Amino acid sequence: MKAIVHIGLKPGVLDPQGRAIARSLVDLGFDEVSGARQGKVIEIDISGKNADQARESVTKMCEKLLANTVIESYRIDIEG
Amino acid sequence: MKTAVIVFPASNCDRDAAMALEKVTGRAAEMIWHRETEIPSDIDFVVIPGGFSYGDYLRCGAIASRSPIVKDLVKKAESGLPVAGFCNGFQILAETGLLPGALMRNKNLKFVCRPERLQITNANTRYTSAYAGTEEVVFPVAHHDGNYFADDKTLNKLEKEGRILFKYADNPNGSARDIAGICNEAGNVFGMMPHPERAIDPQHGGTDGINFFKSIIESI
């Protein structure tokens, strides 16, 4: 199985990189852009019986290492 | 008096920290590699140095904060061992949870490297007592991720309890409430982005950092 973890800054936490990206997009003529948030994606190859078990285990990984929950939130997708 | 400096792959202020400790204690600091599993029991004070531990992978300080030696350090710090982290060391301490909050990318997205004026906001602590009567010091800063963040409740608590020891006179990174350095509730764990260990010799451009080390060493 593959677990795909999306990590990003929590709403309300200033994301200067996202802001710079949004400004640059507007500079390129994409006037419809009103904001951007930058995050990261981590793909984890994981063995296990079922998706629920994998999700439970990846949630622990997020809490222990992958995300800093003071400033970041995460979302987990399980594939295959 | 025995002191130690933890060394991670890509630490780059470990020698500076060791020099500062030796200058103040008169005794060479022990260098402890990150794969070690225990801080020797006769160590009185530990410095987590600046640098780019593990290449800043994942988040600054994240991987280091889960390394074998830091696990033991956290345990000992919780039972009272004095521990100070500068720059990457502060990021590591925040990642362990020993200090509240997190260090984010600088607000202006720039790596900032310059001498920084700091106000001493509490000179009545184990890390600042030798500064009694001093209002301002200059320590160098050199970082890309020093923008201190914590929620308002945490910031209020830090302020109320006098746990903000240094504030920036001219905030270089967007830190909440101009915070440069904080300590834990018990006062034995301290972290700051600026580098007192790089302000201990006239050739550094200043010696304001000496009293930082004097304070904590004399308190032990």
Boltz contact constraints between the chains, C-beta under 6 A:
constraints:
  - contact:
      token1: [A, 16]
      token2: [B, 105]
      max_distance: 6.0
  - contact:
      token1: [A, 16]
      token2: [B, 107]
      max_distance: 6.0
  - contact:
      token1: [A, 16]
      token2: [B, 109]
      max_distance: 6.0
  - contact:
      token1: [A, 68]
      token2: [B, 59]
      max_distance: 6.0
  - contact:
      token1: [A, 68]
      token2: [B, 102]
      max_distance: 6.0
  - contact:
      token1: [A, 70]
      token2: [B, 102]
      max_distance: 6.0
  - contact:
      token1: [A, 71]
      token2: [B, 102]
      max_distance: 6.0
  - contact:
      token1: [A, 71]
      token2: [B, 149]
      max_distance: 6.0
